[in-house]
Amino acid sequence: MVRALIVGQSGAGKSTVTNCIFNNSIEYAKLIEPAEIGRTADGCTKTLQNFIATANLILHDTVGFSDREEESTEDLIKTLRKFFYHSRSKFTHVFFVVPYHRISAATTKSWALICSLFGEQFRSQIHVILTHCDSSQLNAANFLVENSHLVQNNEIVNLIDYIYHNHPDHLISCSLLADPNSEDDTVNRRRRIKFLNEISRELGKPQLIEPKPKTFSEFLDAFWRYLYAMTLGLLGGAVHGVSSHAQRFYESMNFFRNAGNENDIQMAFHFSECPICFSSEYNNVSSYACAPHECQHIFHENCLRHWCETHDTCPTCRTNIDIDAIHILNWNRTEFLNEERI
């Protein structure tokens, strides 16, 4: 099973990346759903999103950090709490989405969060997606040339430099720019195809990535240490806006560290469309999502059982299937959070 976690600041393009992978398509209509796409740097993902493309491919799109000054400590802690409880399962891939021209306080918070979950040695496993590379001059090599003066004192640039020289397949420059009204989409289309091919190749190389065992309080403490160290230049150079935010976070985090619990974390689940009835609604008892063991395509359970009354093959790929060996995929929130928990 491929279980990919997609992390990054607001407006980095996480949801567009998610849609591209989920739909296995570079067409404009497929890049804007099912994950909602924001049109500003603030992004629009407000809750944890789980996209089940097949029983063997699950994508987790996360709430991004913002550069907005009015982002409160309470909002930050709530985001961290959601992320922590959501991320306690094992993953096969973690994609850190970084916009080409916008490394900021929000980028640094995202990287501090990843380090807090997985540890610094995780940099050899992470994939970085460098987004908004909307011209041939915007690529990883030129990014490092433009930011060469920051390699030694900026943790994000240092990370990208490390991956570029040691794990080049883990660094993907992409543009998912698509204009439905454009008469000539040839160049942008070529870039989108290149990205889909590269990301599909990497998804075909599963590994095991496990968060470090810790309590939520320990996670908060680790996040604070990483964020503050990055601010002071112990792990990298200062990024504008991080220091004051880190200090406010430290002063307030004890007040919020126990705010709420894992049972009130909002999540949304999205399944691919049932090829039998052409509906993607799987939200009630009569419409459980299921997948045959043999091929892992997704259907409504009732639709597939009805189909198998007269057929013994998958409606999508015609593989012979055993209706008594199907996987039921609908999880409620508690079951999902407890699945494969460390």
N, C-alpha and C positions, 0 to 999 in steps of 0.2 A: 504493500500500500504506500502511495505517495501522500505525505501530509506536509503541506508547505505553509509556513508562517510568513506573512508579508508585513513588514514593519517600515515605518518612515514617518516623516513629519506631515502635517496637513498640506495638501496641495502638491505633493510630490508625484502623484500619479499612481498610487497604490491600487485604487479601484479600477482604473483603466487596464493596468497590468493584470489584475484579477480577472476581468472580463475577457481579455484576450486569451488567457490560459483556459478559463472555464469553457468558453465557446469554441476554443481551438480555431479561431478565426481572426482575420485582420480587417474585416469589413466594418464600415462605420457603424451600422446598426447593431453589430455584435460587440462593439467596444463601449457602448453606453448602457448596457444592461447585462446581467441583473443588478450588479452593484451600481448604486447611484453615483453619477459623475458630477463633481463640483466644477464650477467655472472660475473660481478665484483661488488665491493662495491659501485661503482658510479651509478649503476642502469641505466635505459634507458627511463623512462617515461619523455617525454619532454613537454607534453601538457596535458590539462585536458581530461580525458577519461571517457565517460559515457557508461555503459553497461546495456542495457535493456534486461534482461533475459526473463521476462514476463511483462505484463502491471502492475503487482503487485510487481515486484522486480527490482529495479534500483540500480546499484552500481556505485559509483563515486570514481575512482582511481585518486589520485592527484600527482602532481609533488613533489618529495622529496627534502629535503635539503641535501647538500653535505658537507663532511668534508674537501674537497679540499681547500687548502690555497688560490688558485687563484680565488675562487668564489668571484665575485665582489659585491660591495654594490648594484650596478644597477641590477645585476642578482637577488639578494636577494629581492629587492623591486618589481621587475617584478613578481617573484614567489608569493610574498605576495599579490600583486594586483590581480593576477589570482585567487588565493585561496579565497580572500575576496569576490569578485563578484560572484564566483562560489558557495560559501557557504552561500548565503543569503536566501536560501530556508530552509524549515523545514526538519528535518531528524528523522528517527525512531531509527537509530543506528549510533554510531561513533566508529570505530575500530582504536585504536592507535597501530601500528605495531612496536614492539621493538625487535631488534636482541639480543639474549641471551648474547653474549660475546662482544657487541659493543655499550655500552652507551657512547656517545661522545657529542661534541658540536652540531652536527646535530640532535641528539635525543633531546637535550635541546631546540633547536630552534623549533622543531616540537611541543613540549609540551607548550612552550611559545605561539606559534601560536594558539593552541587549547584553552588555557586559555584566550587569547585575544578575541576569538570569543564567547566563552560560559561562561566564568567566572570560578572562582575556585570551586564553589559549584558543578560544572559539574562532578567532580570526582566520584560522586555516580551513575552517569549514563553511563560513558564511559566504553567500553570494551577494555582490553589490550590483544593483541595477542603476545605472546612471541615466536618468531620464531627461527629457526636453532637449535631446541632441538633434535639433531640427535642421542641421545643415551638415555637410560633409566635414566641415572644420571642427564640429563639436563631437569629440570622441575622447576616449580615455587617455590616449597619448597626449593630446593637446591640453586636456584638463590638467595633467601633471606638469606639463611645460608652463602653463599659465600660473600654476600654484606651486612651482618648485621652491619658492622662498618660504613656503609654509610646511614643507614636508617634515622638518624637524620639530616644529612647535605647534602643529595642529593635528589633533588625533584623527580627524576624518580624512584629511589629505594623506596622512601617514598610513592609514588603513588601506586606502585606495592604491597608494604606491606599493605597499607590501603585496597586495593581491595581484596587481599588475605584473610584478616581477616574479612572484612565486606561484601563483595559481591563476594564470591568465584566463582560463575557462570560467572562472568564478566572477569575472568582471564583464558585464554586458552593458554596452552603450546602446541606447534605444531612442527612437522617436515613434510615438504612436499617433502622431498628428494625422488627422483625417478630416477632410472637408467634403461633406455630402454634396455641396453645390459647385465643387470645382470640376471644370471640364477636363483637366489634366491632373490626375492623381498619381501619375506613373512613378515619380521619384519618391513621394511619401509612401506609396504602396510597397515599393521595393524595400524601404527601410522597415516597414512593419513586418513584411515577410521574413526579413533577416532576423528580426527580434524573435518572432514566433519559432523559427527554426532553432535558434540558439537556446531559448528557454526550454523548448521541448527536449533538446539534447541533454540539458542538465537535469531535467526532471527524470530522465531515464537512467540517472546515476544515483540511486538512493543510498543514503547513509543513515546513521543513527545519531540524532542530536538530542541530548537530554539536559534539561535545566538542572542546575545544582540544587540538591535538596536544601530547603531552608523554609523558615516561617515567613509570613508576610512582613513582620517587623524586621527580621534579618534582611529581607529583600529591600525594604525601605532604607535601612542603614547602608546597605551596599550601594544602592542607587545614589544616596547622598554622597558617599565617599568618592565614587567615580565622577560624579558631576562636579564636585568641588575641586577634585584633583585636576580635572581637565581645565577648569577655570584658572587654577593657579599655575598651570603649565607643568604639573608633575607627570601627567600622562600626555600632555599636548598643550598647545597654545591657547590663550584666552580667545573666546568668541564673543563678539559684542552682545551684551544683554544677559549672558549666562551668570555672571558673578552675583549681581543683585538678586536674580531669581533664585539662585542656589541658596543664598543667605536667608531669604524669606522662607524658602522651603524648609530649611533646617530649623528655623525658629518656630515653625508652625506644625511640623509633621507629627509631633507627639499628640497634638490635639486631634488630628484626623486619622491617626494610624489604625484606630479601631472603628472607623466610621463604616457602618453597614457590615454585611458579611457576604459570603459567596452565594448565598441563596437568592439575593436580590440583584444579581448581575444580569443585565439584559443582553440577550443574544438573539440573532436572527439566523434562520436556516434557509438556504435556497437550494432546491434540487433542480436538475435538468428536466426538461419537458418530457412527459410520458409519451412515447411514440405511438401508443395505441389509441389514447383518447385526446392527445394534443393539449393536455392541461398540465400546468406545473404546480397546481395546488396539492399540498401534501400535509395539510394542517389539521385534519380531523381523523377520528378513529376509523372511518370508512375508507380513508385514502392513505394508508401507510405506504411509504416508499420501500421498494424491495429490489433486489438484484439477483439474477441467477448466479449460482456458484461458478458455472463454467465460463461466463463471458463478462459478468459484472456490469452490464447495461442496466439502466434504472427505469422502473415502471411503477405504476400503482399496483399494489398487491392484488386487489380485486380484478384489475384489468388483465394482469398476467395470468391469474388463475382461470379467468374466463377464456382467455386465448388458448391456454393449454388443454382446455376441454376438447379442442379439435386440432391442435397442433402440438408437436413435441420439439419445436425449434424456437430459438430466440427471434422475436419479431424484427429485431434490428439487423442481426448478423447471420441468422439461420443456423447458428451452432445448436447442436442437440443439447437440450437442457432437462434437468430433473426438477419438477415443480416442488418436490418435497425437500429440496436442498437449497431453497432460496434464502438470501440474507435479508432480514428486515432492517431498514436503515434509519427509521425515525427514532431519534433519541429525545427524551425530555432533558431539561437542563441539568438536573442532578445526575442522571445517568451519564451524560456527556462529560461532565466535570470529573466524575469518578473513574472514567475509562482510562486505563493505563496510567493512573496517577502515580507520581513518585512519592 
